Structure formats: C-alpha cells, structure tokens
Amino acid sequence: VEPKTHEQSLKGKDAEKRAESRQAETDNLTSNDVFEVVRRPPNDQSRNMIRPKWVFKIECHKDGSVDKCKSRIVGKGFTQRCGMDFEETFSPHHA
C-alpha cells in the first residue's frame, strides 16, 4: 500500500527505502537549483507560501515484492490566490 502522507511513509517495512527515495529526490532538486527553501518573514503573514506535498509510488516485481520506492515533491498549487500569484507556474522538475 502506497503511503498518502509523509508521516505514513516513515512507518512500515519499506520506510528505509522510502527515506532513501525522499533524500534522492531532495538531493536531485537541490543540486539542479530547482527550488530554494525560504522562511516567511515573521512580520509579514500576507505572503502566500506554496507548500509542498510528497507523492509516493511503489514499483513491484511480478511476484509482488517491492522493486523500488519513488518519491516526488510537488507544490500545492491550489493555494495560489487570484491576483497575487495566480499567473505563476510552479513545478519542482528541472527542465
């Protein structure tokens, strides 16, 4: 069963494989300068931050055993606000 949340991915027999997959995804995005982690200024709550979501996929062998775990981090674009950042496109993938 594929985890639906980051917390679920930390549990279970494949937690170590998923942790390696998450780290590989983060390393890849960071090394390609795809994103930058920023903190919201403490006195400016008006800025909308596009929050991330982890998406997990498990690929299995024909016998049902786990071949590999894949992790992707995506932006929650539905948090964009019309008139502020609505015309912007956010994608975590390096072109």
C-alpha positions as CSV (number, residue, x, y, z in Angstrom):
1,V,0.0,0.0,0.0
2,E,1.4,3.4,-1.0
3,P,1.6,5.9,1.7
4,K,-0.6,9.0,1.3
5,T,1.3,11.3,3.7
6,H,4.8,11.9,4.8
7,E,4.1,10.6,8.2
8,Q,2.8,7.3,6.7
9,S,6.0,7.0,4.7
10,L,8.1,7.0,7.9
11,K,6.4,3.7,9.0
12,G,6.3,0.2,7.7
13,K,8.7,-2.3,6.4
14,D,9.7,-0.2,3.4
15,A,10.3,3.0,5.4
16,E,14.1,2.9,4.9
17,K,13.7,2.6,1.1
18,R,11.2,5.5,1.1
19,A,13.6,7.6,3.2
20,E,16.4,6.9,0.6
21,S,14.0,7.8,-2.2
22,R,13.0,11.1,-0.4
23,Q,16.6,12.0,0.1
24,A,17.5,11.3,-3.5
25,E,14.6,13.5,-4.7
26,T,15.7,16.3,-2.4
27,D,19.3,16.0,-3.4
28,N,18.4,16.0,-7.1
29,L,16.3,19.1,-6.8
30,T,18.8,20.9,-4.7
31,S,21.8,20.1,-7.0
32,N,19.9,21.3,-10.0
33,D,18.9,24.6,-8.3
34,V,15.2,23.8,-8.9
35,F,14.0,25.1,-5.6
36,E,15.0,27.0,-2.5
37,V,13.7,26.6,1.0
38,V,12.6,30.0,2.3
39,R,11.1,31.2,5.5
40,R,8.2,33.6,5.6
41,P,9.2,36.9,7.1
42,P,7.9,36.9,10.8
43,N,6.1,40.2,10.4
44,D,4.5,39.6,7.0
45,Q,1.7,37.0,7.1
46,S,0.2,38.4,3.9
47,R,2.6,36.5,1.7
48,N,1.2,33.2,0.3
49,M,3.6,30.3,0.6
50,I,3.2,27.4,-1.8
51,R,3.5,24.4,0.5
52,P,5.0,21.1,-0.7
53,K,3.4,17.7,-0.7
54,W,5.2,14.4,-1.0
55,V,3.8,11.8,-3.5
56,F,4.9,8.2,-3.2
57,K,4.8,5.4,-5.6
58,I,5.9,1.8,-5.1
59,E,7.0,-0.3,-8.0
60,C,6.8,-4.1,-7.6
61,H,8.2,-7.2,-9.2
62,K,5.8,-9.6,-10.9
63,D,5.9,-11.7,-7.7
64,G,4.6,-8.7,-5.7
65,S,7.8,-7.9,-3.9
66,V,8.9,-4.3,-3.8
67,D,11.3,-3.4,-6.6
68,K,11.8,0.3,-5.7
69,C,10.1,3.2,-4.0
70,K,9.7,6.5,-5.8
71,S,9.2,9.9,-4.1
72,R,8.3,13.2,-5.7
73,I,7.7,16.5,-4.1
74,V,5.1,18.8,-5.7
75,G,3.8,22.2,-4.9
76,K,0.2,22.6,-3.7
77,G,-0.8,24.9,-6.5
78,F,-4.4,25.2,-5.2
79,T,-3.1,27.5,-2.5
80,Q,-2.4,30.2,-5.1
81,R,-4.5,33.4,-4.8
82,C,-6.1,35.1,-7.8
83,G,-4.4,38.5,-8.4
84,M,-1.3,37.7,-6.3
85,D,0.5,34.6,-7.7
86,F,-2.2,33.2,-9.8
87,E,-0.4,33.7,-13.2
88,E,2.8,32.0,-11.9
89,T,3.5,28.3,-12.6
90,F,5.3,26.3,-10.0
91,S,7.0,23.0,-10.9
92,P,9.5,21.0,-8.9
93,H,11.0,19.4,-12.1
94,H,14.2,20.6,-13.7
95,A,13.8,21.2,-17.4
